Every structure is written in C-alpha cells, then in structure tokens.
Amino acid sequence: MKKEYIDLHIHSNASDGLFTPAEVVDYAMRAGLAAIAMTDHDTVDGFKVAHALIEEERLEVLPGVELSCYYKGMDVHVLGYLIDYENPEFVRKIEAFRKERYERGEAMVAKLNDLGINLSMETVKLIAGNSAVGRPHLADALVREEFVQTYDEAFARYLGYHAPAYVPKPVLTPEQGIDLIHLVRGVAVMAHPGTLKHDEFIPDFAEMGLDGIEAYHSLHDKAAVQRYKNFARKHGMIFTGGSDCHGPRKGKVLMGSQKVPYSCLIDLRRVKEEK
C-alpha cells in the first residue's frame, strides 16, 4: 500500500467518541488511511482493542492519549504519541485521571439537580458504559431524558465553560502533562492551538519541552495550518495533524478529512528515537 495520508487525532467510545475501536479501524481502512493514532481522553483502552484487530501492513494504529491541562486560566490539550502505555506509573496516573473525571461528572450532575434538572448519575453511567466520563456523556444524557433538544443546547445552557452546571477539571499544568508523556518515552504535541486563540503561549510550552504542534486540524483553515507549521519550525518542533474525529457526532464523520502527510509520522518516530 502506498503510504500517503494519516490521521493522528481520533477518539473512540473509550472516551467521548461514538465509534467503537473496531468501527474506527474499519472506517480508517475504508478511507484508505495508512496510519491512525487513537488519542482518547485519559485512557488507552480504545487503542488496546484497536491494536489487537489490525494487520500492520494494512493499517498502522499508534498508541496515544489526550491530556487536559490548564494554563493561565485556559484549557490546553496535550497529545501524547508513541507512549509506553504499559508503564506502571503512567497506568497509575491515568487511573487517577479517570477517577477525577467520574467525580467531576458527579459534581456536574449535582449542579444540574440544584437547577431543577432531575438527571441521575446512573443515567450518565449507562451512556458512558466503560468509557472515561466526560461532558459529552452528560450532554447525551440530557438529550435522552428530554431536558434539552440537542447536544449543542446541552452545552449552551448547562455544560459549557460559562454555563451554570460547569465544573472545572482538576488542574494539570502543561508542564506536568508534557513531563508525564516524556516519562513514558512519548512525543508531546499541543492539540488544536487555533481553538485556544493564544499563540503567545507556544514559546512557553516550547520552553517546557513540548515536541510539536498540531497544525492540521478540522477547525484550522489553510492559513492556520501554515501559521502553526511556521511556529513549529521557529521553535525547533515538529508539526502533526488529525481530524479530532469523534465518530458521527453532529452527523458528520471527520476521520481522514485532513490531508496529513505520512511524513508527519516519520517525524514523530524520529523525535521518539531521540529521547
């Protein structure tokens, strides 16, 4: 198979995606992708399932994770690639993050209850299944129980950053996130910087040891892609890319929508080898 395009930012239902890992693999192969990275929030369970399903000559599936960090009052997401996902310290940390996600979900349900929304955590757990609990699961539960009409309405009215039921994530700094990824010999990449709208943070993250910037992303236009490539080069980092696919959420599957060249994976592997 000719190695052309890859997608290094995909979520399964192990976190807040709608596709099972098997469905991710099936869609990626039908889309003709040469490689994908499973980057679920605070879990590698989706990767483990997907990796057991594939044949390397048809599709490469890379271990990854997306960590939620907090810097100067803003949410910053850091992607970890080619991680040693069986490292005991990493497993311990990830389990702690998963527990914190569940407790945050409970706190948001309590706030919803205070607002007169009679949603139970049992309903959220039923929707999340074995996944790490996140706001999308609460939004789906609100839709299912007919407290709102749509997923977007759930965020706008209750779960968005400035909405009344929002609860901030436990604080993990970008430096701590980067250090954790490096602990397991992974490559640390800043996710979708265009959505953060604080490019002035990038030099700070470079000083912390960030390895790369996600230039290609479904919310980046062509100008943004070029801007983040330039930022990466300026600070001696690599650039990567992916769709940030969550399955058919909002009626559209984004996987493979970004023409991310295979050379980005070659660069990732080079950086890993240098660690």
C-alpha positions as CSV (number, residue, x, y, z in Angstrom):
1,M,0.0,0.0,0.0
2,K,1.3,3.4,-0.9
3,K,1.8,5.4,2.3
4,E,0.0,8.7,1.8
5,Y,-2.3,10.2,4.4
6,I,-2.7,9.6,8.1
7,D,-5.0,10.8,10.9
8,L,-3.3,11.3,14.3
9,H,-6.3,12.6,16.4
10,I,-9.1,10.1,16.8
11,H,-11.4,9.4,19.7
12,S,-13.4,6.1,20.3
13,N,-16.1,5.3,22.7
14,A,-13.4,4.5,25.3
15,S,-13.7,8.3,25.9
16,D,-16.1,10.6,24.2
17,G,-16.3,9.3,20.7
18,L,-19.3,7.4,19.3
19,F,-17.4,4.8,17.2
20,T,-16.2,1.6,18.9
21,P,-12.5,0.9,18.4
22,A,-13.5,-1.8,15.8
23,E,-15.6,0.8,13.9
24,V,-12.7,3.3,14.0
25,V,-10.4,0.7,12.4
26,D,-13.0,-0.3,9.8
27,Y,-13.7,3.3,8.8
28,A,-9.9,4.2,8.6
29,M,-9.3,1.2,6.3
30,R,-12.2,2.1,4.1
31,A,-11.0,5.7,4.0
32,G,-7.6,4.4,2.7
33,L,-5.6,5.8,5.6
34,A,-2.1,4.5,6.1
35,A,-2.0,5.1,9.8
36,I,-4.1,6.4,12.7
37,A,-3.5,7.4,16.3
38,M,-6.0,6.6,19.0
39,T,-6.0,9.6,21.3
40,D,-8.8,9.1,23.7
41,H,-9.0,11.4,26.8
42,D,-7.2,10.0,29.8
43,T,-7.4,6.3,28.6
44,V,-5.6,3.9,26.2
45,D,-8.4,1.3,26.4
46,G,-9.6,2.1,22.8
47,F,-6.1,1.7,21.4
48,K,-5.6,-1.7,23.1
49,V,-8.7,-3.0,21.4
50,A,-8.0,-1.4,18.0
51,H,-4.4,-2.6,18.0
52,A,-5.5,-6.2,18.6
53,L,-7.7,-6.0,15.5
54,I,-5.4,-4.7,12.8
55,E,-2.8,-6.1,10.4
56,E,0.2,-3.7,10.3
57,E,0.6,-4.0,6.5
58,R,-3.0,-2.7,6.1
59,L,-3.2,0.0,8.8
60,E,-0.8,1.2,11.5
61,V,-2.5,2.1,14.8
62,L,-0.4,4.2,17.1
63,P,-0.8,4.4,20.9
64,G,-1.8,7.9,22.0
65,V,-3.6,9.9,24.7
66,E,-5.1,13.4,25.0
67,L,-4.5,15.1,28.4
68,S,-6.5,18.1,29.6
69,C,-4.2,20.8,31.1
70,Y,-4.8,24.3,32.5
71,Y,-2.6,27.3,31.9
72,K,-3.3,31.0,32.7
73,G,-7.0,30.4,33.0
74,M,-7.3,28.4,29.8
75,D,-7.8,24.7,28.9
76,V,-4.9,23.4,26.9
77,H,-4.9,19.9,25.5
78,V,-1.7,18.0,25.0
79,L,-1.5,14.9,22.8
80,G,1.0,12.1,23.7
81,Y,2.1,9.8,20.9
82,L,4.0,6.5,20.8
83,I,3.8,6.2,24.5
84,D,4.8,3.2,26.6
85,Y,1.2,2.7,27.7
86,E,2.0,-0.2,30.0
87,N,4.4,1.8,32.1
88,P,3.2,1.3,35.8
89,E,3.5,5.0,36.7
90,F,1.6,6.0,33.6
91,V,-1.2,3.4,34.3
92,R,-1.5,4.8,37.9
93,K,-1.7,8.4,36.7
94,I,-4.3,7.5,34.0
95,E,-6.5,5.7,36.5
96,A,-6.3,8.7,38.8
97,F,-7.4,11.0,35.9
98,R,-10.3,8.6,35.2
99,K,-11.4,8.7,38.8
100,E,-11.3,12.5,38.7
101,R,-13.4,12.6,35.6
102,Y,-16.1,10.5,37.3
103,E,-16.1,12.7,40.3
104,R,-16.3,15.8,38.1
105,G,-19.3,14.2,36.4
106,E,-21.0,13.7,39.8
107,A,-20.4,17.3,40.7
108,M,-22.0,18.5,37.4
109,V,-25.0,16.2,37.9
110,A,-25.4,17.7,41.4
111,K,-25.3,21.2,39.9
112,L,-27.9,20.2,37.4
113,N,-30.1,18.8,40.2
114,D,-29.8,22.1,42.0
115,L,-31.0,23.8,38.9
116,G,-34.1,21.6,38.9
117,I,-32.8,19.2,36.3
118,N,-33.6,15.7,37.7
119,L,-30.8,13.9,35.9
120,S,-29.2,10.9,37.7
121,M,-25.6,9.8,37.6
122,E,-26.9,6.3,36.9
123,T,-28.2,7.6,33.5
124,V,-24.8,9.1,32.7
125,K,-23.1,5.9,33.7
126,L,-25.4,3.9,31.5
127,I,-24.5,6.1,28.5
128,A,-20.8,6.2,29.3
129,G,-20.5,2.5,29.8
130,N,-16.8,1.6,30.3
131,S,-15.7,5.0,28.9
132,A,-13.9,7.7,30.9
133,V,-16.8,10.0,31.8
134,G,-16.8,13.4,30.1
135,R,-19.2,16.3,29.4
136,P,-20.4,14.7,26.1
137,H,-21.9,11.8,28.1
138,L,-23.8,14.3,30.3
139,A,-25.0,16.1,27.2
140,D,-26.2,12.9,25.6
141,A,-28.0,12.0,28.9
142,L,-29.7,15.4,28.9
143,V,-30.9,14.8,25.4
144,R,-32.0,11.2,26.1
145,E,-34.0,12.4,29.2
146,E,-35.5,15.3,27.1
147,F,-34.2,18.1,29.3
148,V,-32.8,19.6,26.1
149,Q,-33.5,19.0,22.4
150,T,-29.9,18.8,21.1
151,Y,-26.4,18.1,22.2
152,D,-25.4,21.7,21.4
153,E,-28.2,23.0,23.5
154,A,-26.9,21.0,26.5
155,F,-23.6,22.7,26.3
156,A,-25.0,26.2,25.6
157,R,-27.5,26.1,28.5
158,Y,-25.8,23.9,31.1
159,L,-22.3,22.4,30.4
160,G,-20.3,25.0,28.5
161,Y,-17.4,26.8,30.2
162,H,-19.5,29.7,31.4
163,A,-22.7,27.7,31.9
164,P,-24.3,27.1,35.4
165,A,-23.5,23.4,35.7
166,Y,-19.9,23.6,34.5
167,V,-17.2,22.2,36.8
168,P,-13.6,22.9,36.0
169,K,-11.3,19.9,35.5
170,P,-8.7,19.2,38.2
171,V,-5.6,21.2,37.5
172,L,-2.8,19.5,35.5
173,T,-0.3,22.0,34.1
174,P,1.0,21.7,30.6
175,E,4.5,21.1,32.0
176,Q,3.1,18.2,34.1
177,G,1.3,16.8,31.1
178,I,4.5,17.1,28.9
179,D,6.6,15.5,31.7
180,L,4.2,12.6,32.0
181,I,4.3,11.9,28.3
182,H,8.1,12.1,28.3
183,L,8.2,9.8,31.3
184,V,6.8,7.1,29.1
185,R,9.1,8.0,26.2
186,G,6.3,9.6,24.2
187,V,6.2,12.6,22.0
188,A,4.2,15.6,23.4
189,V,2.2,17.7,20.9
190,M,-0.1,20.7,21.5
191,A,-3.6,19.9,20.3
192,H,-5.6,22.3,18.0
193,P,-3.9,25.6,19.0
194,G,-6.3,27.5,16.8
195,T,-9.2,26.8,19.1
196,L,-7.2,28.2,22.1
197,K,-6.5,31.5,20.4
198,H,-3.5,32.2,22.5
199,D,-0.5,31.7,20.2
200,E,1.6,33.6,22.7
201,F,1.6,30.5,24.9
202,I,3.5,28.5,22.3
203,P,7.0,29.8,23.3
204,D,6.2,29.0,26.9
205,F,5.3,25.4,26.0
206,A,8.4,25.1,23.9
207,E,10.4,26.0,27.0
208,M,8.6,23.3,28.9
209,G,9.8,20.7,26.4
210,L,6.9,20.5,24.0
211,D,7.9,18.4,21.0
212,G,5.3,19.5,18.4
213,I,2.2,21.4,17.3
214,E,-0.9,20.0,15.7
215,A,-1.0,22.1,12.6
216,Y,-3.6,20.1,10.5
217,H,-7.0,20.1,12.3
218,S,-10.6,20.1,11.3
219,L,-11.0,23.6,12.9
220,H,-7.9,25.1,11.2
221,D,-8.2,26.8,7.9
222,K,-5.3,26.8,5.4
223,A,-3.9,30.0,6.9
224,A,-3.9,28.5,10.4
225,V,-2.2,25.3,9.1
226,Q,0.6,27.3,7.6
227,R,0.9,29.5,10.7
228,Y,1.3,26.6,13.0
229,K,3.8,24.9,10.7
230,N,5.8,28.1,10.9
231,F,5.5,28.3,14.7
232,A,6.8,24.7,14.9
233,R,9.8,25.4,12.7
234,K,10.6,28.6,14.6
235,H,10.7,26.8,17.9
236,G,12.5,23.7,16.7
237,M,9.5,21.5,16.9
238,I,7.7,19.1,14.5
239,F,4.1,19.6,13.3
240,T,1.5,16.9,13.1
241,G,-2.2,16.7,12.4
242,G,-5.5,14.9,12.7
243,S,-9.2,15.3,12.3
244,D,-10.2,15.1,16.0
245,C,-12.8,12.6,14.9
246,H,-15.5,11.7,17.5
247,G,-17.4,9.4,15.1
248,P,-20.7,10.5,13.7
249,R,-21.3,13.1,16.4
250,K,-23.3,16.1,14.9
251,G,-24.0,13.9,11.9
252,K,-20.5,14.1,10.3
253,V,-17.5,11.7,10.5
254,L,-14.3,13.8,10.3
255,M,-11.8,10.9,10.1
256,G,-9.5,11.4,7.1
257,S,-10.8,14.9,6.4
258,Q,-7.4,16.4,6.9
259,K,-4.7,15.6,4.3
260,V,-2.0,14.9,6.9
261,P,1.1,13.6,5.1
262,Y,2.8,10.3,6.2
263,S,6.0,12.4,6.7
264,C,4.4,13.7,10.0
265,L,4.6,10.1,11.3
266,I,8.2,9.7,10.2
267,D,9.0,12.9,12.2
268,L,7.2,11.6,15.3
269,R,9.2,8.4,15.2
270,R,12.4,10.4,14.7
271,V,11.7,12.5,17.8
272,K,10.8,9.4,19.8
273,E,14.1,7.8,18.8
274,E,16.0,10.8,20.0
275,K,14.5,10.5,23.6
